[in-house]
Amino acid sequence: MERPLAGRLIVLGITGSIAAYKAAELARLLIAAGAEVQVAMSRTATAFIGPLTLETLTRRTVMLDPLELLPDRRIGHIVAADSADAVVVAPATARWLGAMANGLADDVVTATCLATTAPVIVAPAMDGEMYLHPATQGNVERLRGFGYAIVEPETGPLASGQVARGRLAEPAAILGAVVGALAGRPVREPDPERRPPAAREVRDDLAGLHLVVTAGGTAEPIDPVRFIGNRSTGRMGVAIAEAALARGARVTAILGMTSVPDPDGATIVRAPTAAAMRMAVIAALPEADALVMAAAVADFRPRAVADGKLARGAGLVLELEPTEDILAEASGLAHGRAERAADPSARPVLVGFAAETGSLARAPEKAARKRVDLLVANDVAEPGSGFGTETNRVTLVTPGREPEPWPLLAKREVADRLLDRIAAVRAALDAQSAERPAADAPADGSER
Ligand SMILES: Cc1cc2nc3c(=O)[nH]c(=O)nc-3n(C[C@H](O)[C@H](O)[C@H](O)COP(=O)(O)O)c2cc1C
């Protein structure tokens, strides 16, 4: 089958005409022609056809408001306008033609058209007298003057009972106008990251993987009621746990002090102090296919914990001692196990997090020293990054490679991208194991 719109992104604008139901058929034809379709609807259009129908057909969230932001906080209609190969408005109401002719961007369809340099195709639909009115005709001419392609309405029976020109052109004819407008043009923005996000595939690509993730801060006791803590909420680690669960992984979440809900479906292990977290990580290590250390573990703890509540008195000097470096220790144990077994796959994928304030220059050295496969570094002092935020801007450090700065993303998106990389490292370790020379593998299959 010919797919004349393969790789294209088409924004389908729908406004409040009785013909709006035909937009579902047009969406289907555009998709069958190879396009990805992003629907933008006026509020009135939702009285004629439900966004649910269009979201199901297009697998994208319908845009309904020019004030809407995407999950990563980009402006929805601007992203759509900047990445669309074409915008097709079908059906276009008399009101919309007037708004567009005058550049009134108070609905998301007009806002998208104003913001785009892509071809715009407009298919009006309305009562016969409305279409013939000089105001409407003037607006249509104005749109032609913008370079917009007008797919004229057809003559036929209308919703009013009248037989007149005003019936929305057939979806196949509108599709033809879109294909014609794009002939010979390259795909405008092939990078999916620069398009409005498509719904994630329902995946179980991590089925069979056991992920151990730490999250939250630790609380190092001073006396029975007080502790030294930090600002970690656990949001990033919990997002990783939830994303992994959604992709079919088995998850053990080792949680310090968190202020977000526990990941539903994970095995939860409470570890409120650095010492408890160390024990929990070491205990979980032999069963882990991947270990992600996203918790903010204290670097120091009071050397002595008072038995009773300390009185205010004249003041207090606390002597602190360093805590164990859990990541370094877990990494050493894991690498030791793989080396003894002479099997690169006999250890989990090791992922560390490094929260810094200011420069991330220390991160590559840290990744190499701790022998992790991946280190996620972020500047927690930067706006939109770090503790308690919904978003994060991280740099992924892979030993031996240039650090990769990722854009500001929702934490769930960071989680999914990180899981993609963890899955790739897991696959590489398993492949190395399968390829190792026969002499390296113990004949009886046992660990050495
Ligand atoms: C049942 C019904 C059908 C309508 N069909 C049309 C139509 O085909 N074309 C049109 O321009 N207006 C039509 N209207 C009027 C529009 O819905 C109205 O002008 C509305 O403000 C348009 O909003 P919008 O352009 O923001 O979607 C219809 C109204 C009703 C109640």
The ligand as a MOL file (V3000), in Angstrom:
LIG
                    3D

  0  0  0     0  0            999 V3000
M  V30 BEGIN CTAB
M  V30 COUNTS 31 33 0 0 0
M  V30 BEGIN ATOM
M  V30 1 C -25.6700 21.1920 16.2240 0
M  V30 2 C -24.7790 22.3070 15.8230 0
M  V30 3 C -24.0440 22.2090 14.6600 0
M  V30 4 C -23.1960 23.2360 14.2760 0
M  V30 5 N -22.4880 23.0980 13.1220 0
M  V30 6 C -21.7290 24.1130 12.6930 0
M  V30 7 C -21.0250 24.0070 11.4650 0
M  V30 8 O -21.1020 23.0000 10.7450 0
M  V30 9 N -20.2600 25.0440 11.0810 0
M  V30 10 C -20.1360 26.1720 11.8360 0
M  V30 11 O -19.4180 27.0770 11.4180 0
M  V30 12 N -20.7710 26.2860 13.0260 0
M  V30 13 C -21.5580 25.2850 13.4670 0
M  V30 14 N -22.2210 25.4140 14.6560 0
M  V30 15 C -21.9910 26.6020 15.4830 0
M  V30 16 C -20.6470 26.5110 16.1810 0
M  V30 17 O -20.5880 25.3550 16.9770 0
M  V30 18 C -20.3790 27.7540 17.0220 0
M  V30 19 O -20.2460 28.8770 16.1600 0
M  V30 20 C -19.1540 27.6410 17.8820 0
M  V30 21 O -18.9570 28.8510 18.5630 0
M  V30 22 C -17.8900 27.3390 17.0830 0
M  V30 23 O -16.7820 27.2260 17.9620 0
M  V30 24 P -15.3250 26.8760 17.5000 0
M  V30 25 O -15.0880 27.5470 16.1940 0
M  V30 26 O -14.4470 27.4140 18.5820 0
M  V30 27 O -15.2180 25.4070 17.4040 0
M  V30 28 C -23.0740 24.4000 15.0700 0
M  V30 29 C -23.8080 24.4860 16.2440 0
M  V30 30 C -24.6710 23.4710 16.6050 0
M  V30 31 C -25.4420 23.6030 17.8590 0
M  V30 END ATOM
M  V30 BEGIN BOND
M  V30 1 1 1 2
M  V30 2 1 2 3
M  V30 3 2 2 30
M  V30 4 2 3 4
M  V30 5 1 4 5
M  V30 6 1 4 28
M  V30 7 2 5 6
M  V30 8 1 6 7
M  V30 9 1 6 13
M  V30 10 2 7 8
M  V30 11 1 7 9
M  V30 12 1 9 10
M  V30 13 2 10 11
M  V30 14 1 10 12
M  V30 15 2 12 13
M  V30 16 1 13 14
M  V30 17 1 14 15
M  V30 18 1 14 28
M  V30 19 1 15 16
M  V30 20 1 16 17
M  V30 21 1 16 18
M  V30 22 1 18 19
M  V30 23 1 18 20
M  V30 24 1 20 21
M  V30 25 1 20 22
M  V30 26 1 22 23
M  V30 27 1 23 24
M  V30 28 2 24 25
M  V30 29 1 24 26
M  V30 30 1 24 27
M  V30 31 2 28 29
M  V30 32 1 29 30
M  V30 33 1 30 31
M  V30 END BOND
M  V30 END CTAB
M  END
